[in-house]
């Protein structure tokens, strides 16, 4: 099909297409194996391109499959099915409207396909290990084909996750409903004090100065739902006090103005805090050295020498700073088959 592609590019004008990242490129057709989509600004050019394509396919022993082809140009209605109103067509497994925008029902179809595959796997006699491996590799990989083409928001992925876990529970693969927050949130330090009727959740984080305040707020907020659920599950008492303490520091030991109140709640003294800051700085320093490929002993020698090379000075400087649609376009989608 490469000769046909080259001929279409040489004989007919291109159409400017805008990509998802706001870039533009010009082409008059899209070709993938046996799927061909023709694009033109006016119907005269579209009709000529269609005739050119039909002649080429006839010469190489192929014919256009009209049942699987579609167009929004009335002049090509004898070659492909004419789309009218809300009618759709399928191109590379994706249902599109007559304006080449993704159909609204695509997300539902993705969900149905995942649900069908999960149910099929749950009806087998696979062991637990092989079952979950099969679910991950066979069912949950379905959206990978559509990412970047079908718009999907984070809440839609969460809905998919909840759907799969509901199926696992209904089929007996999970004996108890799984708490999504418990599954995906990093494991914090949790202290349940039954005498004081208090649950303390401590989350530790190391970040950059630009993200320090944001990270501290996120760590304090993201465990709110988990804390509310733990009130009843841990002590069976809705009056249980939930204390969430984010202990956050930058790579170079900088903290926020609220850090002192958090560490006092944890009972961390000034001496212990200084020790923790020293450890963070040391680990950051070692990490930078590993990234630069410089041995710690070599750096010590460089600091003590007055005859450092330009490259060595650059390495020392690096260590110091490292802390820191196709609207209005006629189109024809063609699916061809062998002529018997």
Secondary structure, 3 states (H helix, E strand, C coil): CHHHHHHHHHHCCCEEEECCCCCEEEECEEEECCEEEEEECCHHHHHHHHHHHHHHHHHCCEEECHHHCEECCHHHCCCCEECCCCCCEEECCEEECCCCCECCCHHHHHHHHHHHHHHHHHCCCCCHHHHHHHHHHHHCCHHHHCCCCCCCCHHHHHHHHHHHHHHHHHCCCCCCCCCHHHHHCCCCEEEEECCCCEEEEEEEEEECCCCHHHHHHHHHHCCHHHHHHHHHHHHCCCCCEEEEEEEEEECCCCCCCCHHHHHHHHCCCHHHHHHHHHHHHHHHHHHHHHHHCCCHHHHHHHHHCCCCCHHHHHHHHHHHHCCCCCCCCEEEEEEEEECC
